[in-house]
């Protein structure tokens, strides 16, 4: 009994111990559960706080992005609307640490003249230049009171302190834009450098040139070469006027859309192609099939394709027994049929393109360069009447000279296509006066004198190019006045300033004297002869048919982006004020 009692007591004690342990375990479990719940709550709270913080950060980021986007849109609108240019003009003119470039010691001034090239014709008045832009104009009838003009332009307080340039009876027009210049940087510095060519351009009233993809070495047919030329033009003391670049269309890239797009994205204003041998072997001619393959891409890029439009004759069409020092021999192997065949192929290609695409692109067109044949011109005029996107230019030498004027062995006159007879020349002059010819360019193409073969007078094997960029204005004016003594300077500037600006897609910035446009101006005397002396020639190659020739249209002053870079009494500025302009970087036209 005792044992039983003991056993029972021990059992009860053991049970009690177990119950105590169970309670303890339960208590521990509850404690752990409570702790776990507390931790869970803390973790949940921490996670919630973290989520809130992340949400705040996200909202701040999104808000920042939206603010940046809005600011970017505002800045873009200000840029497109010209507000940025306006602000920069005040900075350039008034900041004491900004040193003016060129021959003037100020970047704000007013120009007076009785003969300013206006939007629709010749007017009198004043032009207010501030920084790089035309800040204001007051244009009207001749004989306007100068004080009244100043007050209208500047207000009564400032008009007494402004720098004034009164050009009286000289013509003040928008600077010439020469879209057809062969400079030779890089690779052929002995022919002529960009520095020398733009120096001559400034002396000739040209405020912007666009460099052809040849005769540099290597030629400009890749993105790398476009960027290289842009860097050269933007270099310190490299260019006296503004410089643009054309890219080359050759068989190697004509069927490669990515390469063509890359050339424009790099900064080229468009393309140039040769349908005949270019004169150098490293720039190959294209076939009409190459052109047709490239046209849809060029159209999508909304840029022009410039074409040297000549198709070479078959060997059996050329007389092998020709006297090399006679200009008639050069004419015989370069007949007008070469231009007419090429122009017809280009028109046919455009007609095919128009059937496959109706999406109008304002900047796209085939632009036929240096037309020299009147019948080929008429083919282009008829095509324009059918609303095909095609335009045409000619050059001063086709308007001023004729085959009858070219002596035996005078290879300085050789160019391609060639200068033709007087009847054809007169027809081209009428084409400019009527507006059938859209624009003018120089086709400045210098070479060392040895390549012109003056010692033998060999027209067939000498270099085909004329040095002319300094004399384009007087040569064109002399030609037009010879055709029509009552012609207005407005006609010259429409062809040599207005149209080229449109071809480049820069008509909202250049080519006309108007508020907000670039202050690119040329002042010239329509009655006095230009200086065509060897001493006054800035071109590297002095062998030129223009040297020593009497031509009316003396350039008095040239202004590039507000800086006076040339004055006839002083010469070209010692410091260059030009730079490169890339197609991709120009301010786009504001949509109306």
Secondary structure as UniProt FT lines:
FT   HELIX           2..80
FT   TURN            81..82
FT   HELIX           83..94
FT   TURN            96..97
FT   STRAND          108..117
FT   STRAND          122..130
FT   TURN            131..132
FT   STRAND          133..140
FT   TURN            142..143
FT   HELIX           146..154
FT   TURN            156..161
FT   STRAND          163..166
FT   TURN            168..169
FT   STRAND          171..174
FT   STRAND          176..182
FT   TURN            185..187
FT   TURN            189..191
FT   HELIX           194..203
FT   TURN            204..205
FT   STRAND          206..211
FT   HELIX           223..234
FT   TURN            236..237
FT   STRAND          242..245
FT   STRAND          247..248
FT   TURN            251..255
FT   HELIX           257..266
FT   STRAND          270..274
FT   TURN            281..282
FT   HELIX           288..301
FT   STRAND          304..308
FT   HELIX           315..317
FT   TURN            324..325
FT   HELIX           327..333
FT   HELIX           337..356
FT   STRAND          366..368
FT   HELIX           374..385
FT   TURN            386..387
FT   STRAND          390..395
FT   HELIX           396..400
FT   HELIX           403..405
FT   TURN            408..409
FT   HELIX           411..413
FT   HELIX           422..434
FT   STRAND          439..441
FT   STRAND          444..445
FT   HELIX           449..452
FT   TURN            453..457
FT   TURN            459..461
FT   HELIX           469..471
FT   HELIX           472..483
FT   TURN            485..486
FT   HELIX           489..493
FT   HELIX           494..498
FT   HELIX           499..503
FT   TURN            504..505
FT   TURN            507..509
FT   TURN            515..516
FT   STRAND          521..529
FT   TURN            535..536
FT   TURN            545..548
FT   STRAND          552..560
FT   TURN            561..562
FT   STRAND          563..567
FT   TURN            568..570
FT   STRAND          571..572
FT   HELIX           583..585
//
